[in-house]
Amino acid sequence: MNAKMANDVQPGVVIDRLLTAIARRDLSATLDCFSSSPDVAVVGSEAGERAHGREAVSEFFSRAYAKSGAYNFILPTRELTAHGDTAWIVADGSVTDPTESEPKPYRLTAVLIRESAGYRVALWSGSEPVSSGH
C-alpha cells in the first residue's frame, strides 16, 4: 500500500461513517461522506426518492431527518470492489424506518470515487428486495 492509499479514507470506512451519520441524523457528517461532484446522486428505495446534485442530496436528507426517529441500516453482507479511483459496493441487510418498528430487507448499491480527502459516495441506490416466493 502506498502512502497516498494509507492516508485515504477507504470505501468501506466511508460507508460505515455514512450509516452512522444517518442513524444520528447528522446532516453535516452525512454530506461529508458524499462526493463534491455536481453529479452526486441518491436514489432511495421508495417511489419518488431521487436527488441529483449536492443541493438536492442535502434537501433529501434534510427531509428524512425532519421525521420523528431515525433510519437504522444494518448491512453486514458486503461485496466491495475498487479499481483505481473508483469503487463500488453491494451490501445486503436491513433498514428500520423511523415510522416502523420492524426492520425490512434492504440492499445498497453505491459507487464511490476518490477525492482529495479519500473516497466519497458518488451514487447511493437503495432497494428493498422482496422474497422470490410466490
FENQUISUL-V332663 format. One record per residue. N is the residue number from 1. RES is the residue in one letter. OMEGA is omega as a letter, one per 30 degrees, with the letter a starting at -180 (none if undefined). NEAR is the number of other C-alpha atoms within 10 Angstrom. Layout:
N;RES;OMEGA;NEAR + N;RES;OMEGA;NEAR
//
This chain:
1;M;a;5 + 2;N;a;6 + 3;A;l;7 + 4;K;l;10 + 5;M;a;11 + 6;A;a;10 + 7;N;l;10 + 8;D;l;14 + 9;V;a;18 + 10;Q;a;18 + 11;P;a;26 + 12;G;l;18 + 13;V;l;13 + 14;V;l;20 + 15;I;l;21 + 16;D;l;15 + 17;R;a;16 + 18;L;l;22 + 19;L;l;19 + 20;T;l;17 + 21;A;l;20 + 22;I;l;21 + 23;A;l;18 + 24;R;a;16 + 25;R;a;21 + 26;D;a;15 + 27;L;a;16 + 28;S;l;10 + 29;A;l;15 + 30;T;a;21 + 31;L;l;20 + 32;D;l;16 + 33;C;a;24 + 34;F;l;25 + 35;S;l;22 + 36;S;a;16 + 37;S;l;14 + 38;P;a;11 + 39;D;l;12 + 40;V;a;22 + 41;A;l;23 + 42;V;l;23 + 43;V;a;21 + 44;G;a;17 + 45;S;a;16 + 46;E;a;10 + 47;A;l;7 + 48;G;l;8 + 49;E;l;12 + 50;R;l;16 + 51;A;a;21 + 52;H;a;16 + 53;G;a;16 + 54;R;a;19 + 55;E;l;12 + 56;A;l;15 + 57;V;l;20 + 58;S;l;18 + 59;E;l;13 + 60;F;a;18 + 61;F;l;18 + 62;S;l;14 + 63;R;l;10 + 64;A;a;18 + 65;Y;l;19 + 66;A;l;10 + 67;K;l;13 + 68;S;a;9 + 69;G;a;16 + 70;A;l;17 + 71;Y;l;23 + 72;N;l;19 + 73;F;l;24 + 74;I;a;17 + 75;L;a;19 + 76;P;a;10 + 77;T;a;10 + 78;R;l;15 + 79;E;a;12 + 80;L;l;14 + 81;T;l;13 + 82;A;l;14 + 83;H;a;8 + 84;G;a;7 + 85;D;a;11 + 86;T;l;17 + 87;A;l;21 + 88;W;a;21 + 89;I;l;19 + 90;V;a;17 + 91;A;l;20 + 92;D;l;22 + 93;G;a;18 + 94;S;l;20 + 95;V;l;19 + 96;T;a;19 + 97;D;a;17 + 98;P;a;16 + 99;T;a;11 + 100;E;a;11 + 101;S;a;8 + 102;E;l;10 + 103;P;l;15 + 104;K;a;15 + 105;P;l;17 + 106;Y;l;20 + 107;R;l;21 + 108;L;l;21 + 109;T;a;18 + 110;A;l;22 + 111;V;l;22 + 112;L;l;27 + 113;I;l;22 + 114;R;l;20 + 115;E;a;15 + 116;S;a;9 + 117;A;a;11 + 118;G;a;20 + 119;Y;l;25 + 120;R;a;29 + 121;V;l;27 + 122;A;l;24 + 123;L;l;21 + 124;W;l;20 + 125;S;a;17 + 126;G;l;20 + 127;S;l;15 + 128;E;a;17 + 129;P;l;14 + 130;V;l;9 + 131;S;l;7 + 132;S;l;5 + 133;G;a;4 + 134;H;none;3
//
